[in-house]
Amino acid sequence: MPSTNDALQQARSDYEEHARTCRQCHAHPAPCAVAKHLLRLYNNARRGVPRPGGTSR
């Protein structure tokens, strides 16, 4: 089972790879639907990583 940090790095890598290779993202200032979805996955993974100091809400 991948760790939370592995999931975060994979989500970031997927988003960055898409941003580099997507013709639509390069042609328009607004990201395409796939880029938005990948960014949402990255943000969700980032929220799942425990912060140093361990403050809970």
C-alpha positions as CSV (number, residue, x, y, z in Angstrom):
1,M,0.0,0.0,0.0
2,P,1.5,3.4,-1.0
3,S,2.2,5.9,1.7
4,T,0.5,9.3,1.8
5,N,3.7,11.0,0.6
6,D,3.9,8.6,-2.3
7,A,0.3,9.4,-3.3
8,L,1.1,13.1,-3.0
9,Q,4.2,12.8,-5.2
10,Q,2.3,10.7,-7.8
11,A,-0.6,13.2,-7.9
12,R,1.9,16.1,-8.4
13,S,3.8,14.2,-11.1
14,D,0.6,13.3,-13.0
15,Y,-0.5,17.0,-12.9
16,E,2.9,18.3,-14.0
17,E,3.2,15.7,-16.8
18,H,-0.3,16.6,-18.1
19,A,0.5,20.4,-18.0
20,R,3.6,19.8,-20.0
21,T,2.0,17.7,-22.7
22,C,-1.6,18.9,-23.1
23,R,-2.2,21.0,-26.2
24,Q,-5.3,22.6,-24.8
25,C,-3.5,23.7,-21.6
26,H,-0.8,25.3,-23.8
27,A,-3.2,27.0,-26.2
28,H,-5.5,28.6,-23.6
29,P,-4.8,30.5,-20.4
30,A,-7.4,28.4,-18.5
31,P,-6.6,24.7,-17.7
32,C,-8.6,22.0,-19.4
33,A,-11.0,19.7,-17.5
34,V,-8.4,17.0,-17.1
35,A,-5.9,19.4,-15.6
36,K,-8.6,20.7,-13.2
37,H,-9.3,17.1,-12.1
38,L,-5.6,16.2,-11.6
39,L,-5.1,19.4,-9.6
40,R,-8.1,18.5,-7.5
41,L,-6.6,15.0,-6.8
42,Y,-3.3,16.7,-5.9
43,N,-5.0,19.1,-3.5
44,N,-6.9,16.2,-1.9
45,A,-3.7,14.2,-1.5
46,R,-1.9,17.3,0.0
47,R,-4.7,17.7,2.6
48,G,-4.1,14.0,3.6
49,V,-0.5,14.6,4.5
50,P,0.0,15.2,8.3
51,R,1.6,18.5,9.1
52,P,4.8,18.8,11.1
53,G,3.8,19.9,14.6
54,G,0.6,17.9,14.5
55,T,-2.0,20.6,15.0
56,S,-5.5,19.1,14.6
57,R,-8.6,21.1,13.7
